Amino acid sequence: MKKPWKKMPPREKLVTDGPDALTDAELLALFLRTGANGVHVMTLAQQLLEEFGSLYRLMTADKEAFLRIKGVGVAKYAQLSAIAELGRRFFTCADSVKNMVQNPADMVNFLHSKLGHREREIFMVVFFDNQLRVIHSCEMFAGTIASVEVHPREIVREALKHNAAAIVLAHNHPSGVATPSMADRDVTQQVIDCCQLFNIRVLDHIVIGQGEHVSFAERGWL
């Protein structure tokens, strides 16, 4: 059993040193607010992270998995679910996504918020104008736990509908491993070929896993 928490409390540490100084356990403790059954809130936060393996897995866990943990209940599940949803909504607001090409980290965070928690493969497209400003994004195709069927002509049709000059492709791997398959690379090339006929640029294809991602552009595959 770990010793009771005796360091600077997370709230005071945040005020003194800023939010970046907090560990995952300290951030989690801020939202849990209280411990349970005589367990200090920091100890509870550490136990939850150890049980699920990471903050990401904890924040995307379903209710049944969460409630199996001794000492927690519906109230704390609701608190963490609300925080996770708040984060997802933040990354979908217009101000947070309008300059995503200029800041690739924002693009990845946005895609994680939209796709990282999904249990089936979802193929999403983000559309840009000729100034590389986001004008639209949508989930275009939904598949199974292991695959999704993509129709390049539908992507082009949607791009023309919004007068888009460029697009970013994205899909998730529910397995958690972001490594692209050969099928992923093939369909990317098919979309590129189709878009070239209409002078639409494919800027990237980003595969989202659990806490990881792979960018085709970064790997020089486009």
Secondary structure, DSSP 8 states (H G I E B T S, - for coil): ------S--HHHHHHHH-GGGS-HHHHHHHHH-S-BTTB-HHHHHHHHHHHHSSHHHHHT--HHHHHTSTT--HHHHHHHHHHHHHHHHHHHSHHHHTTTTT-HHHHHHHHHHHHTT-SS-EEEEEEE-TT--EEEEEEEEE--SS-----HHHHHHHHHHTT-SEEEEEEE-TTS-----HHHHHHHHHHHHHHHTTT-EEEEEEEE-SS-EEETTTTT--
